[in-house]
Each structure stands twice: as structure tokens, then as C-alpha cells.
Amino acid sequence: MHDLLLAPFGLGFMRRALAGCIALSVAAPPLGVFLVIRRMSLMSDVLQHGVLPGLAVGAAVAGLSVWAMGLGGVVAGLAVALIAGALARRTGAREDSQLAGVYLLALALGVVLVSAQRGIDLTHLLFGSVLAVDDTALFAMAGVATVTLLGLAVIWRPLILESLDPGFLAITTGRGAIWHLGFMALVVLCVVAGFVALGTLMSVGLMMLPAIAARHWSNSVAGQARAAVVLALIASVVGLLVSYHVDVPTGPAIVLSAGGTWVLSLLAGPRESLLRSGGIG
Amino acid sequence: MPPPPLHLDQVTLRHGGHVAVQDVSGSFPPGSLTALVGPNGAGKTTLLRALVGLHPLAGGRIDRGSLASADIALLPQASQLDRQFPITCRDVVALGVAGRSGPFRRIGAAVQEAARDALATVGLPDHADRPIAALSTGQFQRVLFARLILQDAPVLLLDEPFAAVDATTEELLLGLIDAWHAEGRTIITVLHDLDLVRAVFPDTLLLACTPIAWGPTDRALNEANRRRAGLLRTRPLRLPRAAA
């Protein structure tokens, strides 16, 4: 039992990965809850693909440093978020097709840019690696988590108002868009922060899956945010252990664990689950 | 203290590339109770949104006098809101004060109490802790009126407040509108029920992209004006097949 659960975390790189994932698990899932209730789940897809070209450009300009790649990723993510937002507004109801177009393009562009450079392991970039979580990456994750939690605390009420009734906030405070932009900036930060441990393709998994599962645990925004954090923490620990013992990339292992919490919540969570609503049995 | 009048000077609004409202001039006097009437697509909602500054003017001017943005409350059509949002009735109502207190000020016990009182006023005393997703259309509209009570704005713009609500709810909400009118607030309401407009609203703005008439309801809604606005029935009210 000890060998299975505790011994892996005796290793330095596993402890760093765990600390990084805990930071992400505390910060990202509450953002995911807002993405879900604002019906913007697809936006997370767009961003995870959208940051890839930025990471590649960052690496090309300044080498394989977390800061350079992270900065490139944040710039690219913000650009994609703004472009996708503008396209969505212009095209009205056909928002999803525009977003699909943006992220397919971004992914292809990112893979081309990454492949053009020596020294970057595309698999690690896309799917993450616990071994790659060094002190710099850990500080970056912890910093992003701190900024995210503080930022979310500041925009919490306006964000709820804007999600429920966009016009009300725009009238009463005279600004509507600024809260949305601030929120999207936090989402981009969290997506980028996850890329070292989880990979760009998997980092939103820890943001979205616990958030999707959270609606089976609470009917308030705050309650769902708390539930999502707890589920993400569980998924992180389980995923890291699986990744260590079975030798699979960390990103997919953690996302599969998060998926497991979702399936369990969907089946037997206290609210609107199949068990409660009599959907099975 | 009565609010300042709202002056419109040749207001023209575009929506989706088309002119939605053209050349509306006139004013809503302080304390007036006006019905905004017209066929679907006549620009009624667009005009309300322009009055609160949510819709840009393509031409003309709107003079709001000394009114701040938080002094004008807009009740959107219920269909514009996300009724699945995970939030309790009390929180929706309490957030009505956000316009005056700012987005960060603590919502204290006094506001929570006021929210409870407002919910009781609209006939939902036991619903404070219920999520809005559990409400019927009429109950949700009552919650939005309770939020208006907390907003306490001198000017109220109501967009189809009685759409899809039953007679009891309509009566209760009309009572609130009447009380606000008696307090001297300026109220502009989008409505389709012309009998209700004639019974309750002293003034009417009849709009069909261009303003057809604006003044005392009886005159504004006379047959000639209704014909020009496209609001006259072309045949008696029954199914076409039954008539044949």
C-alpha cells in the first residue's frame, strides 16, 4: 500500500508535479465552472489549441524556457480568445463553427511550428510529462494559481451578474466587456500554466471535467466551484500515481482520472445524477 | 423628487444592418406612465436598449438630463436571461443593489433582508433559497420585479413584462407598476395587449419603425393609427379552416 500510494511522492520530481497539479486544481476548476454556466465550454478547446503556436514561437525566439514559451502561449491564447470572440459576435448563432475553424487552424499551425524546430518533443508538449516539472515550472504554476484566485475573487460578482443578465451589468456599471475580458485572461493563464505537466492538449481537462461534474454536487456557483476543486485534487493525485506506475503521459492519466470523477458524479452524484433521477435501476 | 424628463431628438437606430427605429422625437415627462406599442420587429426593444445606452445611436440624440446609468432600470424580456443559472432567488434580487453599491461592496444583512421583503411583496415569501431553475415563467418574472424593487430606480423600462404570465401574476405586477407610478417614477412598458394598455396606461407611443403616434392612449391607439402600424386584425378571430 505504501509502495503504491506514498513511495512515488518520495521522489523529488513527483513531489514537484504533485505541488504543481495541486496549484492548478485549486485555480482552474472554478474558471471551468464559469465556462460551463456561461455556455462557453467549447472556448476551452479553442484555447488549448490556440496556445500551441505561441509556445512554439516562444521556444524559437528564446529557447526551451518555461517563461519564454509561457509568454508566447499567453499572447497567442489572448489573441485567439479575442479573435474567436469577435467572430462569434459577428456570426451570431453559428458561433461553434467559427470556433472550430479557429482551433483547427491553430493546432495545425502549432504542430508545423513545433516540428520545424529541433529539440522540442511534440509528445511532451501536447501531452505533458511529470519529469519536466522543474522548479521554474512549479513557480510559474503556483504564481498563476495565485493570480487566478485573486483575480477571480475580484471579478466574482460582476461575472455572475454578467453571466445571468449581461444587460444589467452593462447598464449599472457602465462596463460589461471588461469583466469578460478579465475572465478570459485568467482562463488563458491557467491553460498555459498547465502545459508543462499536463501538455497543451490536456491542460483544459483539469479545468473542464471537474467543472462539468460539479453540477451534480451543488446548485450554487460557489458550491460548484468548491466541488470542482475537490474533484480536481482527487483526479490529480490518482492521475499522477497511475502515470508513475503504468508509465503513461501524465496529462492523459490525470484527465482520465478527472473523467472518472465526472462519470461517477453523473451516475451517483447527489444532484441530477442518473441514480437520483431514477435514470438507471 | 421627480426624475428629469427623457428627451428624444430624431433618434434613429440600426439593428443588424437595417434601420430598426427612425426619427423618433419627443419626451417622456417626469412621472409619466407610457405604453410602447407596435408590431413585432417594430424596434420597441431596440428603443428601450438605446434609452439605457445599451444600443448605439445611428442618428439623433437622447437627453437623459441628470440621470446616471444606475438611475434607469431595464427589465429585459425574460427569454433574454439564463434561467438555468445556478443561483438562488434571494441572490438575484439582492444583486439589484449592485448598480448603486458598485460591484465590490459587501451585500450586507440589510440588503438580504430587503431582498426577502421584496420577494414577499411579489408573493414569493418562501422562495428566497430556491434556485431560479425551479421557478415557473410567472414566478421568474416576479423575481425580476423584486429585483426592480431593490434597484429603486426613478426611471423604469419594462420589456414585455406580462409575456407568458398568468392573470394572477399580471394583476400583482400591475399593482407594483401602479404603486411606482404613484411614487412619481417614469415608467415605459412594452406591451401587446391593447385592452390592457387602454385600461391602465395614460400615454402610448405607437411605433412601427417610424413613430406612428405618441400621446394620450385613446388618441394614439385610434383605428387610423392602428391600421398604419399594422395592428388591425384582417379577419375575425377564429381558425381559417373553421371560417371556410
Interface residues (C-beta under 8 A of the other chain):
Chain A: I37 R39 V154 R157 P158 I160 L161 S163 L164 D165 G167 F168 L169 A170 I171 T172 T173 G174 R215 S218 N219 S220 V221 G223 Q224
Chain B: R49 V52 G53 L54 S69 A70 I72 A73 L74 P76 Q80 L81 D82 Q84 F85 P86 I87 T88 V92 L95 A98 G99 R100 G102 P103 F104 P131 A133
